[in-house]
Amino acid sequence: MAIRTHKNTDKVPEPTLRRLPWYLSCAKLMREKNERFVSSTQISKQINIDASQIAKDLSYVDIAGRTRVGYEIDVLVRVLEDFLGFTNLHRAYLFGVGSLGGALLRDSGLVHFGLQIVGAFDINPDLVGTEINGIPIYHTDEFEARMQIDLVNIGVLTVPISISQEITDKMVAGGIKAVWNFTPFRIRVPEHIVVQNTSLYAHLAVMFNRLNEMNT
């Protein structure tokens, strides 16, 4: 008997979208061990998420599983990568080549998850005109002109807080459709612009708070 979950046409909840890459990583690890099938129970034991929650999350994905056997790993990996958009290459610009921005430029692994940074922008004369990991760094004033050439729709924001809104406004005016915001500032954008906030400092605050609770 086969168990099939059909791609749900409803909007996928953000917590589900955050968990799906964990299932993908788990499936890839099991594939490296030459496993052919994986069940939600097996995934649950690996990442400590309830099996019923995993099954519910996978109900948003068009994938078939076998009763008491689970999902074929190769198929699960392929379907999840496609569903999450990792198989399509999304071109992006990075704004702010500081320590964090430079680290992201050096992260060649991003392209394996569908994000290709094709250019970076800064105002530091020591950086403008150079490259990091083969990615050219331009002066911020060149952004509008470069947009006509590179056809980019994603902006990665790693600038200082003091100019984060200013640069965001510049990106939106220039045609950027989605912003991956690494600053701890909540940027304001029009409703049609997609924003993903990923503040390292916010996550640090949560971790430190939990540590303090354990020590009291």
C-alpha positions in Angstrom: 0.0 0.0 0.0 1.4 3.4 -0.9 1.0 6.6 1.1 0.9 9.7 -1.1 1.0 13.2 0.1 -0.1 15.8 -2.5 1.4 19.2 -2.8 -0.9 21.5 -0.8 -2.1 24.5 -2.7 -2.5 26.5 0.6 0.3 28.8 1.7 2.9 26.8 3.4 3.4 27.9 7.1 6.8 29.5 7.7 7.7 27.0 10.5 7.1 24.2 8.0 9.4 25.8 5.5 12.1 26.2 8.2 11.8 22.5 9.0 11.8 21.0 5.5 15.5 21.7 4.9 16.3 19.6 8.1 14.4 16.7 6.6 16.4 17.2 3.4 19.7 17.1 5.2 18.7 14.0 7.2 17.7 12.2 4.0 21.0 13.2 2.3 23.0 11.8 5.3 21.1 8.6 5.1 21.7 8.4 1.4 25.4 8.7 2.0 25.1 5.6 4.2 23.6 3.8 1.2 20.1 3.7 2.8 17.2 3.4 0.3 14.2 4.3 2.4 13.5 6.6 5.4 10.4 6.9 7.5 9.1 9.9 9.4 9.9 7.9 12.6 13.5 7.5 11.5 13.8 11.2 10.7 12.1 12.0 14.1 14.8 10.1 15.9 17.6 12.0 14.1 16.4 15.5 14.6 14.1 15.3 17.6 10.9 16.4 15.9 7.7 14.5 16.5 7.0 12.0 13.6 3.4 13.3 13.3 4.7 16.8 12.7 7.1 15.6 10.1 4.3 13.8 8.3 2.1 16.9 8.5 5.0 19.0 7.1 5.6 16.6 4.2 1.8 16.8 3.4 2.7 20.0 1.6 5.0 18.1 -0.7 4.1 15.8 -3.6 5.8 12.6 -2.4 4.7 9.0 -2.1 5.7 6.7 0.7 5.2 3.0 1.4 3.4 1.7 4.5 5.9 0.5 7.2 8.8 1.3 4.8 8.7 5.1 4.3 9.9 7.3 1.5 12.4 6.4 -1.2 15.3 8.6 -0.2 16.4 9.6 -3.7 12.9 10.7 -4.6 12.5 12.5 -1.2 15.7 14.4 -1.8 14.8 15.4 -5.3 11.2 16.5 -4.5 12.3 18.5 -1.4 15.1 20.3 -3.3 12.6 21.2 -6.1 9.9 22.2 -3.6 12.3 24.4 -1.7 13.7 26.1 -4.8 17.2 24.7 -4.4 17.3 23.3 -7.9 16.7 26.7 -9.5 19.5 29.2 -9.5 18.5 32.6 -8.0 20.9 35.5 -8.8 21.6 37.9 -5.9 23.6 41.0 -5.0 25.2 41.5 -1.6 25.3 44.9 0.0 28.0 45.6 2.6 31.3 43.7 2.3 32.3 43.7 6.0 33.3 40.7 8.0 29.9 39.0 7.6 29.4 40.0 4.0 32.9 38.8 3.1 32.2 35.5 4.7 29.0 35.0 2.7 30.9 35.8 -0.5 33.4 33.1 0.4 30.7 30.6 1.1 30.7 28.5 -2.1 28.0 26.3 -0.5 25.3 28.8 -1.1 25.1 27.9 -4.8 24.3 24.3 -3.9 21.1 25.7 -2.3 20.1 27.8 -5.3 21.7 31.2 -4.4 24.3 32.6 -6.6 25.8 36.0 -5.5 27.0 37.6 -8.8 28.1 40.9 -7.4 28.7 42.9 -4.2 28.5 46.6 -3.4 30.4 48.8 -0.9 31.8 52.3 -0.6 35.2 51.3 0.8 37.8 52.3 -1.8 40.0 49.4 -0.7 37.3 47.0 -1.7 35.8 48.6 -4.8 37.2 47.1 -7.9 38.5 43.9 -6.2 37.0 40.4 -6.0 36.2 37.9 -3.3 35.8 34.3 -4.4 35.6 35.5 -8.0 32.7 37.8 -7.2 33.3 41.4 -8.2 32.8 44.3 -5.8 31.4 47.5 -7.2 30.7 50.9 -5.7 27.2 51.3 -4.4 26.6 54.1 -6.9 26.9 51.5 -9.7 23.9 49.4 -8.5 21.3 50.8 -10.9 23.5 50.4 -13.9 24.6 46.9 -12.9 20.9 45.8 -12.5 20.4 46.4 -16.2 23.2 43.9 -16.9 22.9 41.1 -14.3 19.1 40.7 -14.0 19.1 40.1 -10.3 16.0 40.0 -8.1 17.5 39.2 -4.6 19.5 41.5 -2.3 21.5 40.2 0.6 21.8 43.0 3.3 24.8 43.0 5.5 25.4 46.7 5.9 25.7 48.7 9.2 22.4 49.3 11.0 22.7 53.1 10.5 22.3 52.7 6.7 20.2 49.5 6.5 16.9 51.3 5.6 18.6 53.7 3.2 20.2 50.8 1.3 17.0 48.8 1.4 15.1 51.7 -0.2 17.8 51.9 -2.8 17.5 48.2 -3.6 13.7 48.3 -3.9 13.8 51.4 -6.1 16.4 49.6 -8.3 14.2 46.5 -8.9 15.1 44.1 -6.1 12.1 41.9 -5.3 13.4 40.0 -2.2 15.7 41.0 0.6 17.7 38.6 2.8 18.3 40.8 5.8 21.2 39.9 8.1 21.0 43.2 10.1 19.3 43.4 13.5 17.2 46.2 12.1 13.6 45.6 11.0 13.6 47.1 7.5 10.4 48.6 6.0 9.5 47.5 2.5 6.4 47.7 0.3 3.9 44.8 0.6 5.1 43.2 -2.7 8.7 42.8 -1.5 9.7 39.5 0.2 11.9 39.9 3.3 13.7 37.2 5.2 15.2 38.4 8.5 18.2 36.4 9.7 19.8 38.3 12.6 22.7 36.4 14.1 22.5 38.8 17.1 18.9 37.9 17.8 19.7 34.2 17.8 22.6 34.9 20.1 20.2 36.7 22.5 17.9 33.7 22.6 20.8 31.3 23.3 22.3 33.5 26.0 18.9 33.9 27.6 18.4 30.1 27.6 21.8 29.6 29.1 21.1 32.1 31.9 17.8 30.3 32.7 19.7 27.0 33.1 22.2 28.6 35.4 19.6 30.2 37.8 
